């Protein structure tokens, strides 16, 4: 028999993880980010940018998780990251760069809360945020494409981070 959310016995948990979204504006992606934020028990979702809308398309994908996931909408991701740094969060950008570390070699610190930065669907994490980051990590890819959907990448990162923090 297939289980559902009424008859599973998964332990409800909150992890000290804030997900900072740098200009993620696609409504279905935002809805999916709410859904995985709930699934992985993150502390807060922060949507940064000038054109963030939470409408019907977002709600269709989120399946009402925007009602249970704490979130903020802020204009400046850089200001958000600066504030989180001052609160002693470790700042980790998810981006493929010359200096980024593969996630399978990265160890998330349990002693500090995490701020995970994900980037714009077309342009990734901005150069300014990469500079503000303590670490930049990436997911190794083996096909011809050099990137994956922001939500898919976030799923992989949150799975690995929460697994290590257990």
HELIX and SHEET records of a PDB file:
HELIX    1   1 UNK A   27  UNK A   39  1                                  13    
HELIX    2   2 UNK A   56  UNK A   62  1                                   7    
HELIX    3   3 UNK A   65  UNK A   67  5                                   3    
HELIX    4   4 UNK A   77  UNK A   86  1                                  10    
HELIX    5   5 UNK A  103  UNK A  105  5                                   3    
HELIX    6   6 UNK A  127  UNK A  132  1                                   6    
HELIX    7   7 UNK A  150  UNK A  165  1                                  16    
SHEET    1   A 7 UNK A  71  UNK A  74  0                                        
SHEET    2   A 7 UNK A  42  UNK A  48  1                                        
SHEET    3   A 7 UNK A  15  UNK A  22  1                                        
SHEET    4   A 7 UNK A 114  UNK A 118  1                                        
SHEET    5   A 7 UNK A  90  UNK A  94  1                                        
SHEET    6   A 7 UNK A 135  UNK A 138  1                                        
SHEET    7   A 7 UNK A 101  UNK A 102  1                                        
END                                                                             
